[in-house]
Amino acid sequence: MQQVLNQLDIIIDDAIETNSRIGYFAYLYRRVTAEIQNEIVLGNFEDNARMEIFDVAFANYYIDAYNGYTRQTPISKSWQFAFSAKNEPLTILQHIMLGINTHINLDLGLAASTVMQEQQIADIENDFNIVNTILGNIVNEMQDRLGRVSPLLFLLDLAGKNTDEEIINFSLGKARALSWYNANLLWGLGVGHQDDAIRNMDLAVLRLGEFIKSPKSTFITYTLKFIGKFEEKNVGKVIFKLRED
């Protein structure tokens, strides 16, 4: 697990050095991984040894995708889309959600299916849900902290029906059920019979990413662009301010 945290630190440090917005999700995910590690140490999962294996496998999907992107080798369409948006003038929230979308909607189900291939997948459901709860808590914490670097983010609330929460819930809330469904589907298909299903999942996640990047509402799109104009643009400063207690 520590090796995973070290690799995430390398990704974050590189993002700070190159001012790459990829660092926003990497920082959030580092927080998630560290919290899962802490819960394992405290013995708060049903099967803590299995959860360490699962969490490393889950993290490696992201790390492998990042390495593939930087080396220009083939990766999933949804991760390619998320990483390629690093140069787009999106809000910090959108950059974070693009990463969450792909890692939860695609990678989480893949990791659960792979780790439980020789076991009953239902055995990991409770621990799987604990991981989702940890992620949700940290995303909520991150939203509270985003005001430090995105002072006009509250305008999304004024734009109608707590739209910032809708963006979060669209990718995170529904993703909890979707990722578990995908895990069961892939597990049931078995190794060697999953390729078509994974391709279809990847395309579905890509469409969700396109929605996060370009909401259908013209007014919301304008609001996001306006919010973005007043955000901190230096990636290192953003991460530093998000880290502050």
N, C-alpha and C positions, 0 to 999 in steps of 0.2 A: 504493500500500500504506500509506503514512504517513497518508493521509486516513482509511483504515479504522481504523487504530490510534487516531487522534484521535477518531473517532466512538465507538469502544468506550470511550475514556477519559471521554467525555461521559456515556455510559450508566452507567458505574461511579460517577462523581462524583454523578450524580443519585440513584443508589441509596443512596449513603452519606448524602447530604443528607436523603433521605426515609425512611431506614432500611428500604429495600425489599430483600427477599431475592433479587430479580432480579439483584442485583449479584454474587451468588456465582458463577453460571455466566458472567456477563459478564467477571468477573475471570479465571476459568480460560481462557476463550476468547481473551481478550486475550493471555494467556501463549502460547497455541498459535499465534496469528497472528504474534506477534513472533518466535517460534522458527522458523516457516516462512519469514518474511522473512530471518532470519539465515542459514538454509540456502540460500536463493536467492542471497544476497550471496556466500556461500562457493562457489556453483556446484555444489551437491551433488545437484541433480536432473538427470534426463536432458535436460530442456528447461526451463531456468530462466525464460525469457521467457514461455513458455506457463503455467508454474506461477504466475507472478505474476498473470496474467489469471485463472487458475482460482481462486486463493486470494481475490482480490477479489470474484469472482462468488459464491463460497461464503460469504464473510463478509456480503455484501449480502443474502443470504436471511435471515440472522438480524437484521441491522439493519433491514431492511424490515418484518419481522414485529414487531420491537419498536416501531417507529414506528407501525405499524398498530394495535398494541394500545393505545399511549398516546393515539392519536387516535380510537380507537374505530371504526376502519374494518375491514372483513372481512379476516381472516387465516386460516391453516389451523387446523383444529380442534385439532390436536396442540399447536401453539404457543399457542393461546388457553388450552388446558388448563394448559400449563406456566406461562405468565405469571400466570394466575388463581390459581395455588397459592401466590403470594407471601405471602398472608396466612394460609396454613394453618400450623398448628404442626407442621411436618415437621422432620426433622433437616437440618443443613446438607448432609450427603451426599445426601439425597433431593432437595433443591432443585437441587444441581449435576447430579444424574443426570437430572432431568426435562429440563434444557436439553440435555445431551449426547444423550439419547434422540432428541429431535426434530431436532436439528441434524445428527446423523450418519445416523440411519435415514431421514430425509426429505430434508433439504437437500443432503447430500453427493452423493447420486445425481442430484438435479436439477441441481446445478452441473456435475458431470462431463458429463452428457448435453448440457447447453446449450453448454458450451465446445467440446465435440468434435463438434457436430452436422454440420459440414462436413468432418470428418476421420474416420479410423478410431479408434473408441473404445479399441481394444486398445493403441493407441500410448501412452496415458496410464496404463496399469495399474500399471507399476512406480512412477511418481511418486505415483499415487493411494495405493499401499500405504505409501510413505514418509510421507505425510501421516498415515495411520492410526497408524503407528509413533510419530510425534512426539506425536500426541494421547495414545496409550497411555502413553508415558513421562511426560508431564506429569500425567496422571490419577494415575499411581502416585506421583509426587512429591507431588501434592496430598493424597493419602490419608495419606502420611507426615506431612504438615504439619497435617492436620485434628486431630490429637491436641492441638494447642496451644489449640484452641477448642472441642473436643468430647472432654473427658477420659475419657468412658465409652464411646467408640466401640468399644473393644476388646471390649465385652460382646457385640457381634454375633458375634464369633468363638466366644465361650462359648455363645451361643445355639444353635450347631450348624453344623458343616460350613463354617466360614469364610463365613458368610452375607453379610458385607459385600463379599467378593470375588464372591460369586454375584450380588449386585445389580449390581456393576460389570460383570461378565462378561455378564450377561443383556442389558445395554443397549449395552455397548461391544464385547466380543469377538464376539458374533454379529452385531453391527451392521456389522462390517468386511465380512463376506461378503454380508450383506443389501444394504448400500449399493451394492456393486459390481454385484450382480444387478439392483438397481433402475436403476442407471445404464445398463446394457446394455439393459434392457427399454425404458426411455424413449427411448434413442438409436435403437433399432430401430423404434419406433413413429413417430418423427419429429415435428417441430413441427406442431401442428394436430390431432394424433391421440392426445394424451397425457392429456387431461382426466380420463377415466374411471380410468385407471391411477393418476394422481396422487391422485384422491379415495380410491381403495381403499388406497393406501399411507398416506395421511393417517389413515384410520380404523384401520389396523393399528398405526401408531405411537401413536395415541391410546390404544389398548388396552394397549400396553406402558407408557405413562405412568401409566395407572390402576393397573397392577401395582406400579410403583415407588412410587406414592403410598400404595397400600393393599395390601400383600402379603397373600397368601391365608392365611398362617399367623397365627393369633391371637397366638401366643406371640411371633413376630417383631414383629408390630405393637405389642404391649405393650412389648417391649424397645426399639424405636425411640422410642416415646413417653417411656420412662424416660430414655433417652440424651438426648433433646431437652431435658428439664427442666434438665439440668446444662450445657447449651451456652451459650456467649456469645451474647447476644441482640442486641447492637449491631452492625449490619452494618459500620460503619466500623472498629470494633475487630477484627472477624473478618478483614476484608480486610487490615488493617494487620499482624496477626499472621501471616497466610498469606504476606505479602510478605517478612517478615523472613528474612534469610539465616541 
